[in-house]
Amino acid sequence: MFGQSALVGSGDTPSSSRIFVYEVQGLRQNTENDKNNYDIRNSSSIFIKVPYKRMNEEMRRITRMGGTIVSIKPLTSEQ
């Protein structure tokens, strides 16, 4: 296409550097997250930083672990 080079990697796109913060509630300990080095409490919110290219994968993982995504916000330099 016009203006694109075959030598430019996917890491050079503006979206590749975007990070989002998921606020998740209701995660419970199960075999999926037993690999973590920490226990998960059911009562609190957890904030997870996710790169743009992994958003769908992370949503599926959170759902498998029994969590509910409360909000998704872009990570800005002020945060």
mmJSON file of the N, C-alpha and C atoms, coordinates in Angstrom:
{"data_MODEL":{"atom_site":{
"group_PDB":["ATOM","ATOM","ATOM","ATOM","ATOM","ATOM","ATOM","ATOM","ATOM","ATOM","ATOM","ATOM","ATOM","ATOM","ATOM","ATOM","ATOM","ATOM","ATOM","ATOM","ATOM","ATOM","ATOM","ATOM","ATOM","ATOM","ATOM","ATOM","ATOM","ATOM","ATOM","ATOM","ATOM","ATOM","ATOM","ATOM","ATOM","ATOM","ATOM","ATOM","ATOM","ATOM","ATOM","ATOM","ATOM","ATOM","ATOM","ATOM","ATOM","ATOM","ATOM","ATOM","ATOM","ATOM","ATOM","ATOM","ATOM","ATOM","ATOM","ATOM","ATOM","ATOM","ATOM","ATOM","ATOM","ATOM","ATOM","ATOM","ATOM","ATOM","ATOM","ATOM","ATOM","ATOM","ATOM","ATOM","ATOM","ATOM","ATOM","ATOM","ATOM","ATOM","ATOM","ATOM","ATOM","ATOM","ATOM","ATOM","ATOM","ATOM","ATOM","ATOM","ATOM","ATOM","ATOM","ATOM","ATOM","ATOM","ATOM","ATOM","ATOM","ATOM","ATOM","ATOM","ATOM","ATOM","ATOM","ATOM","ATOM","ATOM","ATOM","ATOM","ATOM","ATOM","ATOM","ATOM","ATOM","ATOM","ATOM","ATOM","ATOM","ATOM","ATOM","ATOM","ATOM","ATOM","ATOM","ATOM","ATOM","ATOM","ATOM","ATOM","ATOM","ATOM","ATOM","ATOM","ATOM","ATOM","ATOM","ATOM","ATOM","ATOM","ATOM","ATOM","ATOM","ATOM","ATOM","ATOM","ATOM","ATOM","ATOM","ATOM","ATOM","ATOM","ATOM","ATOM","ATOM","ATOM","ATOM","ATOM","ATOM","ATOM","ATOM","ATOM","ATOM","ATOM","ATOM","ATOM","ATOM","ATOM","ATOM","ATOM","ATOM","ATOM","ATOM","ATOM","ATOM","ATOM","ATOM","ATOM","ATOM","ATOM","ATOM","ATOM","ATOM","ATOM","ATOM","ATOM","ATOM","ATOM","ATOM","ATOM","ATOM","ATOM","ATOM","ATOM","ATOM","ATOM","ATOM","ATOM","ATOM","ATOM","ATOM","ATOM","ATOM","ATOM","ATOM","ATOM","ATOM","ATOM","ATOM","ATOM","ATOM","ATOM","ATOM","ATOM","ATOM","ATOM","ATOM","ATOM","ATOM","ATOM","ATOM","ATOM","ATOM","ATOM","ATOM","ATOM","ATOM","ATOM","ATOM","ATOM","ATOM","ATOM","ATOM","ATOM","ATOM"],
"id":[1,2,3,4,5,6,7,8,9,10,11,12,13,14,15,16,17,18,19,20,21,22,23,24,25,26,27,28,29,30,31,32,33,34,35,36,37,38,39,40,41,42,43,44,45,46,47,48,49,50,51,52,53,54,55,56,57,58,59,60,61,62,63,64,65,66,67,68,69,70,71,72,73,74,75,76,77,78,79,80,81,82,83,84,85,86,87,88,89,90,91,92,93,94,95,96,97,98,99,100,101,102,103,104,105,106,107,108,109,110,111,112,113,114,115,116,117,118,119,120,121,122,123,124,125,126,127,128,129,130,131,132,133,134,135,136,137,138,139,140,141,142,143,144,145,146,147,148,149,150,151,152,153,154,155,156,157,158,159,160,161,162,163,164,165,166,167,168,169,170,171,172,173,174,175,176,177,178,179,180,181,182,183,184,185,186,187,188,189,190,191,192,193,194,195,196,197,198,199,200,201,202,203,204,205,206,207,208,209,210,211,212,213,214,215,216,217,218,219,220,221,222,223,224,225,226,227,228,229,230,231,232,233,234,235,236,237],
"type_symbol":["N","C","C","N","C","C","N","C","C","N","C","C","N","C","C","N","C","C","N","C","C","N","C","C","N","C","C","N","C","C","N","C","C","N","C","C","N","C","C","N","C","C","N","C","C","N","C","C","N","C","C","N","C","C","N","C","C","N","C","C","N","C","C","N","C","C","N","C","C","N","C","C","N","C","C","N","C","C","N","C","C","N","C","C","N","C","C","N","C","C","N","C","C","N","C","C","N","C","C","N","C","C","N","C","C","N","C","C","N","C","C","N","C","C","N","C","C","N","C","C","N","C","C","N","C","C","N","C","C","N","C","C","N","C","C","N","C","C","N","C","C","N","C","C","N","C","C","N","C","C","N","C","C","N","C","C","N","C","C","N","C","C","N","C","C","N","C","C","N","C","C","N","C","C","N","C","C","N","C","C","N","C","C","N","C","C","N","C","C","N","C","C","N","C","C","N","C","C","N","C","C","N","C","C","N","C","C","N","C","C","N","C","C","N","C","C","N","C","C","N","C","C","N","C","C","N","C","C","N","C","C","N","C","C","N","C","C"],
"label_atom_id":["N","CA","C","N","CA","C","N","CA","C","N","CA","C","N","CA","C","N","CA","C","N","CA","C","N","CA","C","N","CA","C","N","CA","C","N","CA","C","N","CA","C","N","CA","C","N","CA","C","N","CA","C","N","CA","C","N","CA","C","N","CA","C","N","CA","C","N","CA","C","N","CA","C","N","CA","C","N","CA","C","N","CA","C","N","CA","C","N","CA","C","N","CA","C","N","CA","C","N","CA","C","N","CA","C","N","CA","C","N","CA","C","N","CA","C","N","CA","C","N","CA","C","N","CA","C","N","CA","C","N","CA","C","N","CA","C","N","CA","C","N","CA","C","N","CA","C","N","CA","C","N","CA","C","N","CA","C","N","CA","C","N","CA","C","N","CA","C","N","CA","C","N","CA","C","N","CA","C","N","CA","C","N","CA","C","N","CA","C","N","CA","C","N","CA","C","N","CA","C","N","CA","C","N","CA","C","N","CA","C","N","CA","C","N","CA","C","N","CA","C","N","CA","C","N","CA","C","N","CA","C","N","CA","C","N","CA","C","N","CA","C","N","CA","C","N","CA","C","N","CA","C","N","CA","C","N","CA","C","N","CA","C","N","CA","C","N","CA","C","N","CA","C","N","CA","C"],
"label_alt_id":[null,null,null,null,null,null,null,null,null,null,null,null,null,null,null,null,null,null,null,null,null,null,null,null,null,null,null,null,null,null,null,null,null,null,null,null,null,null,null,null,null,null,null,null,null,null,null,null,null,null,null,null,null,null,null,null,null,null,null,null,null,null,null,null,null,null,null,null,null,null,null,null,null,null,null,null,null,null,null,null,null,null,null,null,null,null,null,null,null,null,null,null,null,null,null,null,null,null,null,null,null,null,null,null,null,null,null,null,null,null,null,null,null,null,null,null,null,null,null,null,null,null,null,null,null,null,null,null,null,null,null,null,null,null,null,null,null,null,null,null,null,null,null,null,null,null,null,null,null,null,null,null,null,null,null,null,null,null,null,null,null,null,null,null,null,null,null,null,null,null,null,null,null,null,null,null,null,null,null,null,null,null,null,null,null,null,null,null,null,null,null,null,null,null,null,null,null,null,null,null,null,null,null,null,null,null,null,null,null,null,null,null,null,null,null,null,null,null,null,null,null,null,null,null,null,null,null,null,null,null,null,null,null,null,null,null,null],
"label_comp_id":["MET","MET","MET","PHE","PHE","PHE","GLY","GLY","GLY","GLN","GLN","GLN","SER","SER","SER","ALA","ALA","ALA","LEU","LEU","LEU","VAL","VAL","VAL","GLY","GLY","GLY","SER","SER","SER","GLY","GLY","GLY","ASP","ASP","ASP","THR","THR","THR","PRO","PRO","PRO","SER","SER","SER","SER","SER","SER","SER","SER","SER","ARG","ARG","ARG","ILE","ILE","ILE","PHE","PHE","PHE","VAL","VAL","VAL","TYR","TYR","TYR","GLU","GLU","GLU","VAL","VAL","VAL","GLN","GLN","GLN","GLY","GLY","GLY","LEU","LEU","LEU","ARG","ARG","ARG","GLN","GLN","GLN","ASN","ASN","ASN","THR","THR","THR","GLU","GLU","GLU","ASN","ASN","ASN","ASP","ASP","ASP","LYS","LYS","LYS","ASN","ASN","ASN","ASN","ASN","ASN","TYR","TYR","TYR","ASP","ASP","ASP","ILE","ILE","ILE","ARG","ARG","ARG","ASN","ASN","ASN","SER","SER","SER","SER","SER","SER","SER","SER","SER","ILE","ILE","ILE","PHE","PHE","PHE","ILE","ILE","ILE","LYS","LYS","LYS","VAL","VAL","VAL","PRO","PRO","PRO","TYR","TYR","TYR","LYS","LYS","LYS","ARG","ARG","ARG","MET","MET","MET","ASN","ASN","ASN","GLU","GLU","GLU","GLU","GLU","GLU","MET","MET","MET","ARG","ARG","ARG","ARG","ARG","ARG","ILE","ILE","ILE","THR","THR","THR","ARG","ARG","ARG","MET","MET","MET","GLY","GLY","GLY","GLY","GLY","GLY","THR","THR","THR","ILE","ILE","ILE","VAL","VAL","VAL","SER","SER","SER","ILE","ILE","ILE","LYS","LYS","LYS","PRO","PRO","PRO","LEU","LEU","LEU","THR","THR","THR","SER","SER","SER","GLU","GLU","GLU","GLN","GLN","GLN"],
"label_asym_id":["A","A","A","A","A","A","A","A","A","A","A","A","A","A","A","A","A","A","A","A","A","A","A","A","A","A","A","A","A","A","A","A","A","A","A","A","A","A","A","A","A","A","A","A","A","A","A","A","A","A","A","A","A","A","A","A","A","A","A","A","A","A","A","A","A","A","A","A","A","A","A","A","A","A","A","A","A","A","A","A","A","A","A","A","A","A","A","A","A","A","A","A","A","A","A","A","A","A","A","A","A","A","A","A","A","A","A","A","A","A","A","A","A","A","A","A","A","A","A","A","A","A","A","A","A","A","A","A","A","A","A","A","A","A","A","A","A","A","A","A","A","A","A","A","A","A","A","A","A","A","A","A","A","A","A","A","A","A","A","A","A","A","A","A","A","A","A","A","A","A","A","A","A","A","A","A","A","A","A","A","A","A","A","A","A","A","A","A","A","A","A","A","A","A","A","A","A","A","A","A","A","A","A","A","A","A","A","A","A","A","A","A","A","A","A","A","A","A","A","A","A","A","A","A","A","A","A","A","A","A","A","A","A","A","A","A","A"],
"label_entity_id":["1","1","1","1","1","1","1","1","1","1","1","1","1","1","1","1","1","1","1","1","1","1","1","1","1","1","1","1","1","1","1","1","1","1","1","1","1","1","1","1","1","1","1","1","1","1","1","1","1","1","1","1","1","1","1","1","1","1","1","1","1","1","1","1","1","1","1","1","1","1","1","1","1","1","1","1","1","1","1","1","1","1","1","1","1","1","1","1","1","1","1","1","1","1","1","1","1","1","1","1","1","1","1","1","1","1","1","1","1","1","1","1","1","1","1","1","1","1","1","1","1","1","1","1","1","1","1","1","1","1","1","1","1","1","1","1","1","1","1","1","1","1","1","1","1","1","1","1","1","1","1","1","1","1","1","1","1","1","1","1","1","1","1","1","1","1","1","1","1","1","1","1","1","1","1","1","1","1","1","1","1","1","1","1","1","1","1","1","1","1","1","1","1","1","1","1","1","1","1","1","1","1","1","1","1","1","1","1","1","1","1","1","1","1","1","1","1","1","1","1","1","1","1","1","1","1","1","1","1","1","1","1","1","1","1","1","1"],
"label_seq_id":[1,1,1,2,2,2,3,3,3,4,4,4,5,5,5,6,6,6,7,7,7,8,8,8,9,9,9,10,10,10,11,11,11,12,12,12,13,13,13,14,14,14,15,15,15,16,16,16,17,17,17,18,18,18,19,19,19,20,20,20,21,21,21,22,22,22,23,23,23,24,24,24,25,25,25,26,26,26,27,27,27,28,28,28,29,29,29,30,30,30,31,31,31,32,32,32,33,33,33,34,34,34,35,35,35,36,36,36,37,37,37,38,38,38,39,39,39,40,40,40,41,41,41,42,42,42,43,43,43,44,44,44,45,45,45,46,46,46,47,47,47,48,48,48,49,49,49,50,50,50,51,51,51,52,52,52,53,53,53,54,54,54,55,55,55,56,56,56,57,57,57,58,58,58,59,59,59,60,60,60,61,61,61,62,62,62,63,63,63,64,64,64,65,65,65,66,66,66,67,67,67,68,68,68,69,69,69,70,70,70,71,71,71,72,72,72,73,73,73,74,74,74,75,75,75,76,76,76,77,77,77,78,78,78,79,79,79],
"pdbx_PDB_ins_code":[null,null,null,null,null,null,null,null,null,null,null,null,null,null,null,null,null,null,null,null,null,null,null,null,null,null,null,null,null,null,null,null,null,null,null,null,null,null,null,null,null,null,null,null,null,null,null,null,null,null,null,null,null,null,null,null,null,null,null,null,null,null,null,null,null,null,null,null,null,null,null,null,null,null,null,null,null,null,null,null,null,null,null,null,null,null,null,null,null,null,null,null,null,null,null,null,null,null,null,null,null,null,null,null,null,null,null,null,null,null,null,null,null,null,null,null,null,null,null,null,null,null,null,null,null,null,null,null,null,null,null,null,null,null,null,null,null,null,null,null,null,null,null,null,null,null,null,null,null,null,null,null,null,null,null,null,null,null,null,null,null,null,null,null,null,null,null,null,null,null,null,null,null,null,null,null,null,null,null,null,null,null,null,null,null,null,null,null,null,null,null,null,null,null,null,null,null,null,null,null,null,null,null,null,null,null,null,null,null,null,null,null,null,null,null,null,null,null,null,null,null,null,null,null,null,null,null,null,null,null,null,null,null,null,null,null,null],
"Cartn_x":[0.828,0.0,0.869,0.271,0.978,1.399,2.652,3.148,3.541,3.418,3.801,5.01,5.852,7.052,6.969,7.491,7.511,8.495,9.395,10.398,9.9,8.742,8.205,7.508,7.909,7.317,6.023,5.28,4.008,4.208,5.395,5.674,5.768,5.748,5.874,4.531,3.434,2.129,1.776,0.981,0.604,-0.137,-0.932,-1.698,-0.837,0.356,1.203,1.743,1.787,2.314,1.209,-0.046,-1.158,-1.35,-1.555,-1.786,-3.138,-3.913,-5.201,-5.184,-5.996,-6.1,-7.503,-7.565,-8.828,-9.049,-10.226,-10.621,-11.49,-11.066,-11.718,-12.167,-13.38,-13.902,-14.324,-14.352,-14.91,-13.994,-12.698,-11.796,-11.745,-11.702,-11.604,-10.452,-9.909,-8.778,-9.255,-8.582,-8.894,-7.627,-7.744,-6.555,-5.898,-6.66,-6.104,-5.131,-5.493,-4.621,-3.821,-3.842,-2.975,-1.501,-1.215,0.166,0.762,-0.094,0.386,1.118,1.952,2.698,1.932,0.661,-0.119,-1.549,-2.233,-3.641,-4.506,-5.725,-6.662,-7.792,-8.098,-9.222,-10.467,-11.596,-12.857,-13.44,-13.103,-13.799,-13.263,-12.118,-11.52,-11.448,-11.219,-10.969,-9.483,-9.2,-7.825,-7.656,-6.53,-6.239,-5.155,-5.444,-4.529,-4.174,-2.87,-2.409,-2.298,-2.903,-2.969,-2.573,-1.617,-1.308,-2.482,-2.604,-3.712,-3.846,-2.734,-2.795,-3.205,-3.266,-3.656,-5.011,-5.767,-7.021,-8.023,-8.275,-9.253,-8.802,-7.53,-6.983,-7.16,-6.904,-7.019,-8.472,-9.391,-10.814,-11.269,-10.838,-11.201,-10.617,-9.37,-8.719,-9.443,-9.83,-10.547,-11.888,-12.574,-13.86,-13.691,-12.656,-12.4,-12.125,-11.544,-11.223,-12.399,-13.551,-14.74,-14.834,-14.017,-14.021,-14.991,-15.281,-16.123,-15.325,-15.266,-14.565,-15.505,-15.103,-15.92,-15.68,-14.416,-14.104,-12.802,-12.698,-11.48,-11.145,-9.929,-9.505,-8.109,-7.843,-6.477,-5.52,-4.329,-3.293,-2.67,-2.7,-2.128,-0.897,-0.154,1.074,0.801,-0.406,-0.745,-0.908,-1.228,-1.468,-0.152],
"Cartn_y":[-1.181,0.0,1.24,2.309,3.571,4.024,4.384,4.917,3.875,2.593,1.551,0.8,0.403,-0.33,-1.728,-2.703,-4.08,-4.245,-3.283,-3.374,-2.87,-2.213,-1.663,-2.77,-2.991,-4.037,-3.581,-4.528,-4.191,-3.39,-3.393,-2.634,-1.14,-0.713,0.695,1.407,0.703,1.326,2.058,3.118,3.862,2.999,2.047,1.222,0.229,-0.089,-1.079,-0.581,0.735,1.276,1.651,1.446,1.809,0.753,1.209,0.333,0.707,-0.31,-0.102,-0.717,-0.158,-0.671,-1.237,-2.537,-3.205,-3.196,-2.778,-2.95,-4.189,-5.182,-6.486,-6.813,-7.342,-7.801,-9.253,-9.934,-11.278,-12.394,-12.134,-13.225,-14.226,-15.497,-16.518,-17.449,-18.041,-18.952,-20.224,-20.619,-21.863,-22.394,-23.448,-24.055,-23.122,-22.23,-21.296,-20.324,-19.814,-18.825,-19.393,-20.701,-21.306,-21.166,-20.885,-20.711,-19.398,-18.469,-17.186,-17.389,-16.453,-16.504,-15.875,-15.553,-14.884,-15.399,-15.296,-15.667,-14.502,-14.803,-13.774,-13.683,-12.462,-12.247,-11.96,-12.52,-12.303,-10.913,-10.266,-9.064,-7.768,-7.794,-6.534,-6.411,-5.19,-4.929,-5.135,-5.622,-5.799,-4.968,-4.288,-3.494,-4.195,-4.448,-5.185,-4.307,-4.105,-3.353,-4.307,-3.913,-4.783,-4.006,-4.524,-3.879,-4.04,-3.105,-3.086,-4.407,-4.989,-6.19,-7.437,-7.377,-8.525,-8.332,-7.321,-7.006,-8.16,-8.725,-9.815,-11.051,-11.387,-12.54,-12.379,-11.186,-10.938,-10.967,-10.47,-10.53,-11.979,-12.836,-14.253,-14.899,-14.561,-15.131,-14.714,-13.452,-12.947,-13.661,-13.865,-14.565,-16.007,-16.68,-18.061,-18.157,-17.111,-17.105,-16.637,-16.368,-15.976,-14.506,-13.686,-12.253,-11.482,-10.277,-9.354,-8.076,-7.623,-6.382,-5.225,-4.382,-3.256,-2.053,-1.823,-0.7,-0.96,-0.309,-0.341,1.106,1.51,2.888,2.893,3.843,3.947,4.452,3.92,4.381,5.635,6.709,7.961,8.304,9.268,9.66,10.232,10.782,11.322,10.212,9.004,7.904,7.277],
"Cartn_z":[0.0,0.0,0.0,-0.38,-0.438,0.951,1.119,2.375,3.403,3.07,4.023,3.508,4.402,4.05,4.616,3.898,4.382,5.529,5.708,6.759,8.101,8.119,9.354,10.113,11.37,12.197,12.821,13.361,13.991,15.269,15.841,17.052,16.818,15.562,15.233,15.107,15.297,15.168,16.46,16.352,17.558,18.579,18.124,19.053,19.814,19.3,19.968,21.302,21.492,22.742,23.73,23.354,24.229,25.308,26.534,27.677,28.291,28.667,29.304,30.693,31.588,32.945,33.123,33.451,33.732,35.237,35.683,37.071,37.124,37.896,37.912,39.326,39.443,40.726,40.608,41.727,41.78,41.34,41.229,40.867,42.009,41.673,42.699,42.385,43.41,43.254,42.553,41.486,40.786,40.121,39.35,38.74,37.73,37.112,36.13,36.781,37.963,38.595,39.764,39.966,40.986,40.615,39.351,38.895,39.399,39.823,40.34,41.659,42.01,43.26,44.417,44.217,45.243,45.22,46.353,46.434,45.984,45.575,45.133,46.144,46.561,47.473,46.652,47.056,46.346,46.575,47.673,48.09,47.491,46.882,46.457,44.941,44.514,43.1,42.821,41.652,41.209,39.939,39.809,38.624,37.828,36.55,35.683,34.492,34.26,33.091,31.911,30.772,29.604,28.352,27.562,26.286,25.308,24.407,23.445,22.694,22.276,21.447,22.225,23.576,24.384,25.065,24.677,25.368,25.318,24.151,24.037,24.797,24.686,25.395,26.911,27.408,28.845,29.3,28.473,28.813,28.97,28.058,28.141,29.393,29.725,30.902,32.18,32.27,33.443,33.585,32.485,32.513,32.974,32.493,32.914,34.407,34.981,36.403,37.253,36.642,37.391,37.707,37.075,37.35,36.483,36.92,36.172,35.947,34.709,34.395,34.698,35.647,36.075,35.17,34.813,33.93,33.185,32.031,31.222,30.9,31.276,31.04,30.429,29.538,29.0,30.088,30.093,31.023,30.43,31.197,30.724,31.549,31.097,31.791,33.177,33.432,34.745,35.774,35.332,36.265,36.59],
"occupancy":[1.0,1.0,1.0,1.0,1.0,1.0,1.0,1.0,1.0,1.0,1.0,1.0,1.0,1.0,1.0,1.0,1.0,1.0,1.0,1.0,1.0,1.0,1.0,1.0,1.0,1.0,1.0,1.0,1.0,1.0,1.0,1.0,1.0,1.0,1.0,1.0,1.0,1.0,1.0,1.0,1.0,1.0,1.0,1.0,1.0,1.0,1.0,1.0,1.0,1.0,1.0,1.0,1.0,1.0,1.0,1.0,1.0,1.0,1.0,1.0,1.0,1.0,1.0,1.0,1.0,1.0,1.0,1.0,1.0,1.0,1.0,1.0,1.0,1.0,1.0,1.0,1.0,1.0,1.0,1.0,1.0,1.0,1.0,1.0,1.0,1.0,1.0,1.0,1.0,1.0,1.0,1.0,1.0,1.0,1.0,1.0,1.0,1.0,1.0,1.0,1.0,1.0,1.0,1.0,1.0,1.0,1.0,1.0,1.0,1.0,1.0,1.0,1.0,1.0,1.0,1.0,1.0,1.0,1.0,1.0,1.0,1.0,1.0,1.0,1.0,1.0,1.0,1.0,1.0,1.0,1.0,1.0,1.0,1.0,1.0,1.0,1.0,1.0,1.0,1.0,1.0,1.0,1.0,1.0,1.0,1.0,1.0,1.0,1.0,1.0,1.0,1.0,1.0,1.0,1.0,1.0,1.0,1.0,1.0,1.0,1.0,1.0,1.0,1.0,1.0,1.0,1.0,1.0,1.0,1.0,1.0,1.0,1.0,1.0,1.0,1.0,1.0,1.0,1.0,1.0,1.0,1.0,1.0,1.0,1.0,1.0,1.0,1.0,1.0,1.0,1.0,1.0,1.0,1.0,1.0,1.0,1.0,1.0,1.0,1.0,1.0,1.0,1.0,1.0,1.0,1.0,1.0,1.0,1.0,1.0,1.0,1.0,1.0,1.0,1.0,1.0,1.0,1.0,1.0,1.0,1.0,1.0,1.0,1.0,1.0,1.0,1.0,1.0,1.0,1.0,1.0,1.0,1.0,1.0,1.0,1.0,1.0],
"B_iso_or_equiv":[0.0,0.0,0.0,0.0,0.0,0.0,0.0,0.0,0.0,0.0,0.0,0.0,0.0,0.0,0.0,0.0,0.0,0.0,0.0,0.0,0.0,0.0,0.0,0.0,0.0,0.0,0.0,0.0,0.0,0.0,0.0,0.0,0.0,0.0,0.0,0.0,0.0,0.0,0.0,0.0,0.0,0.0,0.0,0.0,0.0,0.0,0.0,0.0,0.0,0.0,0.0,0.0,0.0,0.0,0.0,0.0,0.0,0.0,0.0,0.0,0.0,0.0,0.0,0.0,0.0,0.0,0.0,0.0,0.0,0.0,0.0,0.0,0.0,0.0,0.0,0.0,0.0,0.0,0.0,0.0,0.0,0.0,0.0,0.0,0.0,0.0,0.0,0.0,0.0,0.0,0.0,0.0,0.0,0.0,0.0,0.0,0.0,0.0,0.0,0.0,0.0,0.0,0.0,0.0,0.0,0.0,0.0,0.0,0.0,0.0,0.0,0.0,0.0,0.0,0.0,0.0,0.0,0.0,0.0,0.0,0.0,0.0,0.0,0.0,0.0,0.0,0.0,0.0,0.0,0.0,0.0,0.0,0.0,0.0,0.0,0.0,0.0,0.0,0.0,0.0,0.0,0.0,0.0,0.0,0.0,0.0,0.0,0.0,0.0,0.0,0.0,0.0,0.0,0.0,0.0,0.0,0.0,0.0,0.0,0.0,0.0,0.0,0.0,0.0,0.0,0.0,0.0,0.0,0.0,0.0,0.0,0.0,0.0,0.0,0.0,0.0,0.0,0.0,0.0,0.0,0.0,0.0,0.0,0.0,0.0,0.0,0.0,0.0,0.0,0.0,0.0,0.0,0.0,0.0,0.0,0.0,0.0,0.0,0.0,0.0,0.0,0.0,0.0,0.0,0.0,0.0,0.0,0.0,0.0,0.0,0.0,0.0,0.0,0.0,0.0,0.0,0.0,0.0,0.0,0.0,0.0,0.0,0.0,0.0,0.0,0.0,0.0,0.0,0.0,0.0,0.0,0.0,0.0,0.0,0.0,0.0,0.0],
"pdbx_formal_charge":[null,null,null,null,null,null,null,null,null,null,null,null,null,null,null,null,null,null,null,null,null,null,null,null,null,null,null,null,null,null,null,null,null,null,null,null,null,null,null,null,null,null,null,null,null,null,null,null,null,null,null,null,null,null,null,null,null,null,null,null,null,null,null,null,null,null,null,null,null,null,null,null,null,null,null,null,null,null,null,null,null,null,null,null,null,null,null,null,null,null,null,null,null,null,null,null,null,null,null,null,null,null,null,null,null,null,null,null,null,null,null,null,null,null,null,null,null,null,null,null,null,null,null,null,null,null,null,null,null,null,null,null,null,null,null,null,null,null,null,null,null,null,null,null,null,null,null,null,null,null,null,null,null,null,null,null,null,null,null,null,null,null,null,null,null,null,null,null,null,null,null,null,null,null,null,null,null,null,null,null,null,null,null,null,null,null,null,null,null,null,null,null,null,null,null,null,null,null,null,null,null,null,null,null,null,null,null,null,null,null,null,null,null,null,null,null,null,null,null,null,null,null,null,null,null,null,null,null,null,null,null,null,null,null,null,null,null],
"auth_seq_id":[1,1,1,2,2,2,3,3,3,4,4,4,5,5,5,6,6,6,7,7,7,8,8,8,9,9,9,10,10,10,11,11,11,12,12,12,13,13,13,14,14,14,15,15,15,16,16,16,17,17,17,18,18,18,19,19,19,20,20,20,21,21,21,22,22,22,23,23,23,24,24,24,25,25,25,26,26,26,27,27,27,28,28,28,29,29,29,30,30,30,31,31,31,32,32,32,33,33,33,34,34,34,35,35,35,36,36,36,37,37,37,38,38,38,39,39,39,40,40,40,41,41,41,42,42,42,43,43,43,44,44,44,45,45,45,46,46,46,47,47,47,48,48,48,49,49,49,50,50,50,51,51,51,52,52,52,53,53,53,54,54,54,55,55,55,56,56,56,57,57,57,58,58,58,59,59,59,60,60,60,61,61,61,62,62,62,63,63,63,64,64,64,65,65,65,66,66,66,67,67,67,68,68,68,69,69,69,70,70,70,71,71,71,72,72,72,73,73,73,74,74,74,75,75,75,76,76,76,77,77,77,78,78,78,79,79,79],
"auth_comp_id":["MET","MET","MET","PHE","PHE","PHE","GLY","GLY","GLY","GLN","GLN","GLN","SER","SER","SER","ALA","ALA","ALA","LEU","LEU","LEU","VAL","VAL","VAL","GLY","GLY","GLY","SER","SER","SER","GLY","GLY","GLY","ASP","ASP","ASP","THR","THR","THR","PRO","PRO","PRO","SER","SER","SER","SER","SER","SER","SER","SER","SER","ARG","ARG","ARG","ILE","ILE","ILE","PHE","PHE","PHE","VAL","VAL","VAL","TYR","TYR","TYR","GLU","GLU","GLU","VAL","VAL","VAL","GLN","GLN","GLN","GLY","GLY","GLY","LEU","LEU","LEU","ARG","ARG","ARG","GLN","GLN","GLN","ASN","ASN","ASN","THR","THR","THR","GLU","GLU","GLU","ASN","ASN","ASN","ASP","ASP","ASP","LYS","LYS","LYS","ASN","ASN","ASN","ASN","ASN","ASN","TYR","TYR","TYR","ASP","ASP","ASP","ILE","ILE","ILE","ARG","ARG","ARG","ASN","ASN","ASN","SER","SER","SER","SER","SER","SER","SER","SER","SER","ILE","ILE","ILE","PHE","PHE","PHE","ILE","ILE","ILE","LYS","LYS","LYS","VAL","VAL","VAL","PRO","PRO","PRO","TYR","TYR","TYR","LYS","LYS","LYS","ARG","ARG","ARG","MET","MET","MET","ASN","ASN","ASN","GLU","GLU","GLU","GLU","GLU","GLU","MET","MET","MET","ARG","ARG","ARG","ARG","ARG","ARG","ILE","ILE","ILE","THR","THR","THR","ARG","ARG","ARG","MET","MET","MET","GLY","GLY","GLY","GLY","GLY","GLY","THR","THR","THR","ILE","ILE","ILE","VAL","VAL","VAL","SER","SER","SER","ILE","ILE","ILE","LYS","LYS","LYS","PRO","PRO","PRO","LEU","LEU","LEU","THR","THR","THR","SER","SER","SER","GLU","GLU","GLU","GLN","GLN","GLN"],
"auth_asym_id":["A","A","A","A","A","A","A","A","A","A","A","A","A","A","A","A","A","A","A","A","A","A","A","A","A","A","A","A","A","A","A","A","A","A","A","A","A","A","A","A","A","A","A","A","A","A","A","A","A","A","A","A","A","A","A","A","A","A","A","A","A","A","A","A","A","A","A","A","A","A","A","A","A","A","A","A","A","A","A","A","A","A","A","A","A","A","A","A","A","A","A","A","A","A","A","A","A","A","A","A","A","A","A","A","A","A","A","A","A","A","A","A","A","A","A","A","A","A","A","A","A","A","A","A","A","A","A","A","A","A","A","A","A","A","A","A","A","A","A","A","A","A","A","A","A","A","A","A","A","A","A","A","A","A","A","A","A","A","A","A","A","A","A","A","A","A","A","A","A","A","A","A","A","A","A","A","A","A","A","A","A","A","A","A","A","A","A","A","A","A","A","A","A","A","A","A","A","A","A","A","A","A","A","A","A","A","A","A","A","A","A","A","A","A","A","A","A","A","A","A","A","A","A","A","A","A","A","A","A","A","A","A","A","A","A","A","A"],
"auth_atom_id":["N","CA","C","N","CA","C","N","CA","C","N","CA","C","N","CA","C","N","CA","C","N","CA","C","N","CA","C","N","CA","C","N","CA","C","N","CA","C","N","CA","C","N","CA","C","N","CA","C","N","CA","C","N","CA","C","N","CA","C","N","CA","C","N","CA","C","N","CA","C","N","CA","C","N","CA","C","N","CA","C","N","CA","C","N","CA","C","N","CA","C","N","CA","C","N","CA","C","N","CA","C","N","CA","C","N","CA","C","N","CA","C","N","CA","C","N","CA","C","N","CA","C","N","CA","C","N","CA","C","N","CA","C","N","CA","C","N","CA","C","N","CA","C","N","CA","C","N","CA","C","N","CA","C","N","CA","C","N","CA","C","N","CA","C","N","CA","C","N","CA","C","N","CA","C","N","CA","C","N","CA","C","N","CA","C","N","CA","C","N","CA","C","N","CA","C","N","CA","C","N","CA","C","N","CA","C","N","CA","C","N","CA","C","N","CA","C","N","CA","C","N","CA","C","N","CA","C","N","CA","C","N","CA","C","N","CA","C","N","CA","C","N","CA","C","N","CA","C","N","CA","C","N","CA","C","N","CA","C","N","CA","C","N","CA","C","N","CA","C","N","CA","C","N","CA","C"],
"pdbx_PDB_model_num":[1,1,1,1,1,1,1,1,1,1,1,1,1,1,1,1,1,1,1,1,1,1,1,1,1,1,1,1,1,1,1,1,1,1,1,1,1,1,1,1,1,1,1,1,1,1,1,1,1,1,1,1,1,1,1,1,1,1,1,1,1,1,1,1,1,1,1,1,1,1,1,1,1,1,1,1,1,1,1,1,1,1,1,1,1,1,1,1,1,1,1,1,1,1,1,1,1,1,1,1,1,1,1,1,1,1,1,1,1,1,1,1,1,1,1,1,1,1,1,1,1,1,1,1,1,1,1,1,1,1,1,1,1,1,1,1,1,1,1,1,1,1,1,1,1,1,1,1,1,1,1,1,1,1,1,1,1,1,1,1,1,1,1,1,1,1,1,1,1,1,1,1,1,1,1,1,1,1,1,1,1,1,1,1,1,1,1,1,1,1,1,1,1,1,1,1,1,1,1,1,1,1,1,1,1,1,1,1,1,1,1,1,1,1,1,1,1,1,1,1,1,1,1,1,1,1,1,1,1,1,1,1,1,1,1,1,1]
}}}
